[in-house]
Amino acid sequence: MTKGIKELCEAAENEIETLTVEDVLSVHKNEGIVLVDIRDIRELWRDGAIPGSIHAPRGMLEFWVDPDSPYYRKDFGSGKKYIFFCAGGMRSALAAKTVQNMGLKPVAHMAGGFSAWVKADGPTEEKPFKNPKK
């Protein structure tokens, strides 16, 4: 393997804005900020979510961001600053770099992810299980 996940994440962080959990705690209620949780839905059900964040699973992110996609979500057309996070900060670094390359701006990611948020006593809420088959 010529480039592993560590190198990919380091390269992404060199191209995007990385915010500390303290930075995000200080702005997360700002009207000009959208927190984007890219964790798998099962992680949200198990661990909870940040109140007010939107969920955009990593596997659908590019499809939801692209206005030409049939899966486009208007959440990504607000002109606000998007701060991406995952469980530990690696997936969100890659996601922020990808959507920035697609033209979504301004974007950043939260170092340490949801784990750092919880450790810093950031507010959380339960994400109730919804059975999609009902």
Secondary structure, DSSP 8 states (H G I E B T S, - for coil): --S-HHHHHHHHHHHSEEE-HHHHHHHTT-TTEEEEE-S-HHHHHHH-B-TT-EE--TTTHHHHH-TTSTT--GGGGS-SEEEEE-SSSHHHHHHHHHHHHHT--SEEEETTHHHHHHHTT---B------TT-
